[in-house]
């Protein structure tokens, strides 16, 4: 079932449009318009019959080669359980493949399942070098904890605009609040959010070419600093409100950074990002997302 379209989520005030552009400005705008493709994004409920393979691929994209450590199929089934709170974004009707997915599943209720056991073990190993983060996770994800933890699964195609994300989070909170089983399944005290960041690194291919006797020296600028950047810009908001967060190397790294090079002279080295927010902080983060990344 379709939820809402991107157009319905926008509140454009046409009276504020400036029509005093010069001929040159109009020509420039026309040239830019020719390069742009208008796409209508529609929001749909999760559909286990249609969205399984795409959701599994999004999970593989999220955890990279480390996804081999746990069953993606089992986690995808949990994400797409009938009636699950969450949304997908599509552009060609409900039967088409989703471009984005957002949902939340209970870690607390599934600690004994094979895939969640493996995921928890993986997360605890990753956070072992951040003692405070690790201790809190061990307490929350123990079978004796009275606090409930939700796993937020949020992933999308790399060229999806961040402005499509706040409506998905807003609808997620609304669905959680209105769900028939809200008091038993969705009464989370904490939200655990895995994501990805990346670092630009020197290209080994370009370096080999420069080292060759017959090659001409490249005029490329120096390699950027070790600063990490976001695949998902909303993560900056989530980190701001998180009780704990950190960046971690993937365990399996057989794919060269150069193979991920797109539109730049540097290789792309992705890293795992893990964030933990309590309920109030998560709600504040969602509200801030809407202010920071409003619809077009």
C-alpha positions as CSV (number, residue, x, y, z in Angstrom):
1,X,0.0,0.0,0.0
2,X,1.3,3.4,-0.9
3,X,1.8,5.8,2.0
4,X,2.6,9.2,0.7
5,X,4.4,10.7,-2.2
6,X,7.3,13.1,-2.0
7,X,5.0,15.9,-3.5
8,X,2.5,15.4,-0.7
9,X,5.3,15.9,1.9
10,X,6.3,19.2,0.4
11,X,4.7,22.6,1.2
12,X,6.0,24.9,-1.4
13,X,5.2,28.6,-1.3
14,X,5.0,29.7,-4.9
15,X,4.6,33.4,-3.9
16,X,8.2,33.5,-2.9
17,X,9.6,32.8,-6.3
18,X,11.8,35.5,-7.7
19,X,11.0,36.1,-11.4
20,X,13.5,38.9,-11.9
21,X,16.3,36.8,-13.4
22,X,18.4,38.1,-16.2
23,X,18.5,36.5,-19.6
24,X,22.0,35.0,-18.8
25,X,20.7,33.6,-15.5
26,X,17.7,32.0,-17.3
27,X,20.0,30.5,-19.9
28,X,22.2,29.0,-17.1
29,X,19.1,27.7,-15.3
30,X,17.9,26.1,-18.6
31,X,21.2,24.4,-19.1
32,X,21.1,23.1,-15.5
33,X,17.5,21.9,-16.0
34,X,18.5,19.9,-19.0
35,X,21.0,18.0,-16.8
36,X,18.5,17.3,-14.1
37,X,16.0,14.4,-14.1
38,X,12.8,14.9,-12.1
39,X,11.8,11.8,-10.1
40,X,8.7,11.3,-8.0
41,X,9.5,9.3,-4.8
42,X,6.6,7.2,-3.4
43,X,6.7,5.8,0.1
44,X,5.3,2.2,0.6
45,X,4.8,-0.2,3.4
46,X,7.3,-3.0,3.7
47,X,6.3,-5.9,1.5
48,X,8.0,-9.3,2.2
49,X,6.8,-10.7,-1.2
50,X,8.5,-8.0,-3.2
51,X,11.2,-6.4,-1.1
52,X,13.1,-9.4,0.2
53,X,16.0,-9.5,-2.3
54,X,16.5,-5.7,-2.3
55,X,16.5,-5.7,1.5
56,X,19.1,-8.5,1.6
57,X,21.3,-6.6,-0.8
58,X,21.0,-3.4,1.3
59,X,22.1,-5.4,4.4
60,X,25.1,-6.7,2.3
61,X,25.9,-3.2,1.3
62,X,25.7,-2.0,5.0
63,X,28.0,-4.7,6.4
64,X,30.2,-5.2,3.4
65,X,32.1,-8.4,3.2
66,X,31.6,-8.9,7.0
67,X,28.0,-9.8,6.1
68,X,29.3,-13.3,5.7
69,X,29.4,-13.6,9.5
70,X,25.6,-13.7,9.9
71,X,22.5,-14.8,7.9
72,X,21.3,-11.9,5.8
73,X,18.2,-13.9,4.8
74,X,17.1,-14.3,8.4
75,X,17.6,-10.7,9.2
76,X,15.8,-9.6,6.0
77,X,12.9,-11.8,7.0
78,X,12.8,-10.1,10.4
79,X,12.8,-6.7,8.8
80,X,10.0,-7.6,6.4
81,X,7.7,-9.4,8.9
82,X,4.1,-8.7,8.0
83,X,2.9,-5.6,9.8
84,X,6.5,-4.4,10.6
85,X,6.9,-0.7,11.1
86,X,8.9,0.8,8.4
87,X,8.9,2.1,4.8
88,X,10.5,1.7,1.4
89,X,10.9,4.3,-1.3
90,X,10.1,3.4,-4.9
91,X,9.6,5.2,-8.2
92,X,7.7,2.8,-10.4
93,X,4.9,1.5,-8.2
94,X,4.6,-1.0,-5.4
95,X,5.8,-4.0,-7.5
96,X,9.1,-2.3,-8.3
97,X,12.4,-2.7,-6.4
98,X,12.9,-0.2,-3.5
99,X,15.6,2.5,-3.6
100,X,15.6,2.9,0.2
101,X,14.5,0.9,3.2
102,X,14.0,1.8,6.8
103,X,12.7,-0.4,9.6
104,X,13.4,-1.4,13.2
105,X,13.5,-4.8,14.7
106,X,13.8,-5.9,18.4
107,X,17.3,-7.1,19.3
108,X,16.0,-7.9,22.8
109,X,13.3,-10.3,21.6
110,X,15.6,-12.1,19.2
111,X,18.8,-12.7,21.1
112,X,18.4,-16.4,20.8
113,X,18.1,-16.5,17.0
114,X,21.2,-17.6,15.1
115,X,21.6,-14.4,13.0
116,X,21.1,-12.0,16.0
117,X,23.5,-14.0,18.1
118,X,26.1,-13.7,15.4
119,X,25.4,-10.0,14.9
120,X,25.7,-9.3,18.7
121,X,28.9,-11.2,18.9
122,X,30.2,-9.2,15.9
123,X,29.2,-5.8,17.4
124,X,30.8,-6.6,20.7
125,X,34.0,-7.6,19.0
126,X,34.1,-4.4,17.0
127,X,33.5,-2.2,20.1
128,X,36.0,-3.9,22.3
129,X,38.5,-1.1,21.7
130,X,35.9,1.4,23.0
131,X,35.4,0.1,26.6
132,X,32.6,2.3,27.7
133,X,30.6,1.6,24.5
134,X,31.3,-2.1,24.8
135,X,30.3,-2.3,28.5
136,X,27.0,-0.6,27.8
137,X,26.2,-2.9,24.9
138,X,27.1,-6.0,26.9
139,X,24.7,-4.9,29.6
140,X,21.9,-4.0,27.2
141,X,22.2,-7.1,25.1
142,X,22.4,-9.6,27.9
143,X,19.5,-11.8,28.5
144,X,19.0,-10.4,31.9
145,X,18.7,-6.7,30.8
146,X,15.4,-5.0,31.6
147,X,16.0,-2.4,28.8
148,X,14.8,-3.1,25.3
149,X,16.9,-2.4,22.3
150,X,15.8,-1.8,18.7
151,X,18.0,-2.4,15.7
152,X,17.4,0.3,13.1
153,X,18.0,-0.9,9.6
154,X,18.4,2.0,7.2
155,X,20.1,1.7,3.8
156,X,19.6,3.1,0.3
157,X,21.1,3.4,-3.1
158,X,24.1,5.7,-3.0
159,X,22.6,8.5,-5.1
160,X,19.4,8.8,-3.1
161,X,19.0,12.4,-1.8
162,X,19.2,12.8,2.0
163,X,16.0,14.9,1.9
164,X,14.0,11.6,1.4
165,X,15.2,10.3,4.8
166,X,13.5,12.5,7.4
167,X,9.9,11.6,6.2
168,X,10.8,7.9,6.6
169,X,12.0,8.4,10.1
170,X,9.0,10.5,11.0
171,X,6.6,7.9,9.7
172,X,8.5,5.2,11.5
173,X,8.0,6.9,14.9
174,X,4.3,7.5,14.0
175,X,3.8,3.8,13.2
176,X,5.6,2.7,16.3
177,X,3.3,4.9,18.4
178,X,0.1,3.7,16.7
179,X,1.0,0.0,16.4
180,X,-1.4,-2.4,18.1
181,X,1.6,-4.2,19.7
182,X,3.4,-0.9,20.6
183,X,3.5,-1.7,24.3
184,X,5.0,-5.2,23.9
185,X,7.1,-5.0,20.7
186,X,8.1,-1.4,20.1
187,X,8.6,0.0,23.6
188,X,12.3,0.4,23.0
189,X,14.5,2.2,25.5
190,X,17.4,2.3,23.1
191,X,18.0,2.4,19.4
192,X,21.1,0.8,17.9
193,X,22.0,2.1,14.5
194,X,24.7,0.6,12.2
195,X,25.8,2.6,9.2
196,X,28.8,3.4,7.1
197,X,31.4,6.2,6.7
198,X,34.4,6.4,4.4
199,X,37.9,7.8,4.1
200,X,39.6,8.9,0.8
201,X,42.9,7.2,0.4
202,X,45.7,7.4,-2.2
203,X,45.2,5.5,-5.4
204,X,47.7,2.6,-5.7
205,X,47.0,2.4,-9.4
206,X,47.9,6.1,-10.0
207,X,51.0,5.7,-7.9
208,X,52.2,2.7,-9.9
209,X,51.6,4.8,-13.1
210,X,53.6,7.7,-11.7
211,X,56.4,5.4,-10.7
212,X,56.7,4.0,-14.2
213,X,59.8,5.5,-16.1
214,X,57.7,6.7,-19.1
215,X,54.8,8.2,-17.1
216,X,54.1,11.9,-16.7
217,X,53.7,13.2,-13.2
218,X,50.0,13.8,-12.2
219,X,48.9,17.2,-11.2
220,X,46.6,15.8,-8.6
221,X,46.3,17.6,-5.3
222,X,47.6,15.9,-2.1
223,X,45.6,13.1,-0.5
224,X,43.0,14.4,1.9
225,X,43.5,14.1,5.6
226,X,42.3,11.1,7.6
227,X,38.9,12.9,8.1
228,X,36.0,10.5,7.6
229,X,32.9,11.5,5.6
230,X,29.4,10.2,5.5
231,X,27.6,8.0,3.1
232,X,24.4,9.0,4.9
233,X,24.4,12.7,6.0
234,X,21.7,12.1,8.5
235,X,24.2,10.1,10.5
236,X,25.8,13.4,11.6
237,X,22.6,14.3,13.4
238,X,22.3,10.8,14.9
239,X,25.9,11.0,16.2
240,X,25.2,14.3,17.8
241,X,22.4,12.9,19.9
242,X,24.0,9.4,20.5
243,X,25.1,8.3,24.0
244,X,27.9,6.3,22.3
245,X,29.2,6.0,18.7
246,X,32.4,4.9,16.9
247,X,34.0,4.0,13.6
248,X,35.4,0.5,13.0
249,X,37.4,-1.3,10.3
250,X,35.6,-4.1,8.6
251,X,37.2,-7.5,9.3
252,X,37.1,-8.8,5.7
253,X,38.7,-6.3,3.3
254,X,39.6,-8.1,0.1
255,X,38.1,-5.4,-2.2
256,X,40.7,-2.8,-3.1
257,X,39.9,0.9,-2.3
258,X,40.6,1.8,-6.0
259,X,37.7,-0.4,-7.1
260,X,35.4,1.9,-5.3
261,X,36.8,5.1,-6.9
262,X,34.0,7.2,-8.4
263,X,34.3,10.6,-9.9
264,X,37.6,11.4,-8.0
265,X,41.3,10.6,-8.0
266,X,41.2,8.7,-4.7
267,X,40.3,5.3,-3.5
268,X,37.4,4.9,-1.1
269,X,38.0,3.0,2.2
270,X,34.6,2.4,3.9
271,X,34.3,1.8,7.6
272,X,31.5,0.6,9.9
273,X,29.7,3.2,12.0
274,X,27.8,2.1,15.1
275,X,25.6,4.4,17.2
276,X,23.5,4.0,20.3
277,X,20.7,6.4,21.2
278,X,18.2,6.4,24.0
279,X,14.5,6.9,23.1
280,X,14.3,10.6,23.8
281,X,17.6,11.3,22.0
282,X,16.4,9.3,19.0
283,X,13.2,11.3,18.8
284,X,15.1,14.6,19.1
285,X,17.4,13.4,16.3
286,X,14.5,12.7,14.0
287,X,13.0,16.1,14.7
288,X,16.4,17.7,13.9
289,X,16.6,15.8,10.6
290,X,13.4,17.3,9.4
291,X,14.7,20.8,10.1
292,X,18.2,20.2,8.6
293,X,17.1,18.3,5.5
294,X,13.6,19.7,4.5
295,X,11.9,18.5,1.3
296,X,12.9,20.4,-1.9
